[in-house]
Amino acid sequence: MEIKTENYNIWYNTEVKTVTCQGSLRLSGMEESLPIVQLLDDVLVQQPSTLTLNLRELNFLNSSGINMVSKFVIKVRQQNNVQLVVQGSNNISWQGKSLKNLQRLMPNLQLEWE
């Protein structure tokens, strides 16, 4: 599973159960985020016991993207059978506050910083 555009790449590695996001996600609403939401939903259907969301190379995420990620975290929380690990980078300014806010949505979400 992979989505590749001029601005960003998103793919799922089934061996290590990791969704990796790279580049800049400047989404202009739900319609533009549908392929990404579908990829994330397809990953959840597989019910991995642990799922990693690697955002360490995601340089930019606008409010539509943050909303999409937040909704995904809520879906994972509702399933109650997947441990979610979110990997971020201390070198990318938007990630500090935004990723910590995801823990409010899912208190047992594990944050890993690089």
N, C-alpha and C positions, 0 to 999 in steps of 0.2 A: 504494500500500500504506500503510495507516494503521490504528493502533489508538488509540482515544480512550476514556478512562474518566474518572471523576470526579477521579481523583488524578494521572493521567499521560497524556501523548500521545506516541506514537512514530510516525514516518512516514519513508518513503524517498522522496527526491527523485531521480528517475532522471537528470535533466539534469546535476546536479552530483555524482551518485553519493555521496549523503550520507544516513545514517540519523541522525535527530535525536530525542533523548529529552528530554522536559521534565516537570517536576513531581516527584512522590515515588513511587518504586517500592518498595512494601512488599509483596513477594511472599511468600506463605505456603507455598511449595514448588513442585515441578516442574509440577504441574497448572495453577497460576495463570500460570506462565511460558510455557506451550505456545504461545499465540498469538504471543508475542514471538519465541520460538525459531523458529517457522514463518516469520515475516516475515524474520528474519535469514537463514534457510536459503534462502528464495526469492530474496533479494538475492544470495547467493553463487552460486546456480545461473546467474545472469546473467554471472558471471565478469568483473566490472569489473577493470581493471588496477590502479586505485586506489580504495579505499573509505574514506570518512570516517565515523567514529562521533562525532557531536557530542553531548557530554554537558554542555556549558557551562551549560545551564539545568536539569540534573537535580539537584535539591536534596538528595535522599536516595536511597540505594540500600542495602537491607539485605543480609545475608549470602547469602540465596537469589539475589538479583539479581547480586551480585558473582560468585557461582558460575556463573550463567548467562552473564555477560559473559566470564568466564575460559574457559569451554567454547567460546564462540564464537571467541575469539582462538586457541585451540588448533586449531579447525577451519580457520580462515583460514591458520594456519601450515602445516598439513598439506597444504593445496591448493598451496602454494608458488608461486602465480601471481598473488597479489593483494597489493598494498602496502596495509597498514592504517595509517590515520592516526586517532588518537584525540585529540579536542579537549576540553580541560578548562578549569576556571576556578579561579584561585588564590583566589577568594572563597568557595569551597565546601569546607569542611574535610575531608570524607571523601575528596575526589578526590586530594589530594596523594599520600598513601601508597598508596592502592588502585590508582590509574592507573599509578604507577611500577612496581608489582608486575606489571602486565601485560607490561612489557618483559622480565621474567624468563621469561615463557611464550613470548614472541616477540621476540627481541633486535632484529630490524629494524623493530619497530613504532615508528612516529613519533608522539611526543607533542607537541602544540601547546597552549600555555597562554595564557590571556587574562587 
